[in-house]
Amino acid sequence: MRPRALVAPAAVVAVVAAALLVGDRGSDDDEGGTAAGADDPSSAPVRLVTDDEFCAAFGELAAAQEAQLAAASPAAVSRLKDASTAVADLAPGTAMSEDAQAGVDFVVGAFLGLPDDATAQDVVEADDAATLTDDAHAQALAAYLAEACGPGGLSSAS
């Protein structure tokens, strides 16, 4: 296994772990960001998404990722893809920065590209194919999650 193949999965896990471990920075709703995709005239109007709604969806994504890593199966892959789609659908309605949105795109892209019967090797290859030019996107997403969700703010219906 190539060393680079381990970098992308580590980045995804680091973003989720950082969101779970970062201390509470308050929950002031920062209106300074813009919804990603707002400049795309071909898209439908973006629905505003609450922090609680996005955090719950991202929490489900984290839980689905854990389930896939613990026991890869078509059902686990389906759950991971469903959770990824939900996060991708909600992200444009948040106040996250473009860099944080790029972090979402990275995580979601890695998971949606998996075959339905993905193995552990498939997960590594998917993560290897979806690369970040630097860690600014992962850091921006982790910062957004820490701000919006706070410590332990990621919840799911696992």
N, C-alpha and C positions, 0 to 999 in steps of 0.2 A: 504494500500500500504506500502510495506516495505521501510525503509529509504534508503537501498542500491539501490533500484530501481531508486532512483532519482539521484544517484551519476553519473552513466554512461551518462545519457542524459546531465547532467550538464557539464561533461567533454567535450562532443562533442560541446556543445554550447560555452563553454569557449575557446576551440581551435579556433572556427570560430570567436568569438568576439575578442580574442586576436589578431588575424591576421588583423582584421579591425581597431583596436584601437592603435596598437603599432606604435611608431614614425618611420620615415624614417631613416634607418641605412645605407643608401647608397645602391648601386646596383652592387658593385664589384662582378663579377662572381667568386665564390669560387670553384676552381677546386680541393680542398682538399678532398671532399667527393667522395664516390663511388656510382655508381648506384646499388640499391638493386637488387638482383637477378643476378648480373653479374657473381657470382661464380657458378651458376647453369648450368651445361653443357647441360641439357636437354632442356633449353630454347633457343629460337631463338635469334639472335643478338639483343641487346637492341638499339632501336632508340633513339638518343639524342633528348631531349625535351627542348625547350626554357622556360625561366621563364615566359614569357608572355603567352605561350600556357598552361602551368600548372596552372598559376594563374587564367586564364579565366575558365578553367575546374573546379577548386576548387571553384571559385565564383559561377558557375552554381550549384555546389553541395550545397553551402550555400543557394542559392535562392530556390532550390528544397526542401531543408529541411524546410525553412520558409513556403513554400506553403503547405507542408504536415502537419506541425503543425497548420497552419491557417485553413485548410479545408481538412481533410483526405478523400481521394477518390482513387479509382483504378488508375485514371489518375495521381494523385499526387504521388502515390507510384511508378508508372511506370517511371515518370520523375526522382524521387529520385534514383531509381535503375539504370537508364541509366546514370545519372550524376556520380553515384558511380563507375560504370564500367569504365567510361571514365577516372576518376581520378586514379583508380587502374591500368589501362593500361598505363597511362602516367608516373606515379611515378617512375618506374624503370629507366626511361631515364633521370631523373634529377640527380643533384649532392647532393641530400639529404642524410643525415646520416642514418645508420641502425635504430637508435631510431626514427627518423622522419618517416621512412618507416613503422615501427611498429605502429606509430600513424595513418598513412594512413590506414593500414590494419585494425586497430580497428574501425575507422569511417566507412570504406567501409563494413566491415563484419557486423556491426550492421544494416546497411541499406539494404544490399543484402539479409539478412535473413528474411526480412519482407514478410508476405503473400501479395498477390496482392490486397486484400481487407483489408489491415491493419487498425486497429483502434488505438486510442491513447494508449490503454492498450497494444496492440501488440508492439507499438514503445517502450514503457517502458520495456516490457519483452525482446525485442531484445537487447536493450541497457544493460539490467541487465545480459543477458547471455554472452555478450562480455565484459570481464573485463580486466582491466589493473592491473599489479602487483604493479605498482606505477605510479606516474604522469610524470615520465621522458619522456615517449613516447609522451604524449600530449604536454609537454613543448618543446620537440625537434621539433615537427611538427609546433607549434606556432612560434618558433624561425625561422624555415626554411621559413614559409610563410611570416613573417615580413621581412626577409632578401631578399627573392626572389620577393615578391609582393609589399612591402612597404605599407604605409597607403593608404587605398582606392584602392589598386592595384588589389583587387579581383573584376573582372567584369564578368558579365554573359549576356546572351542573353534573360533575363527574359521577 
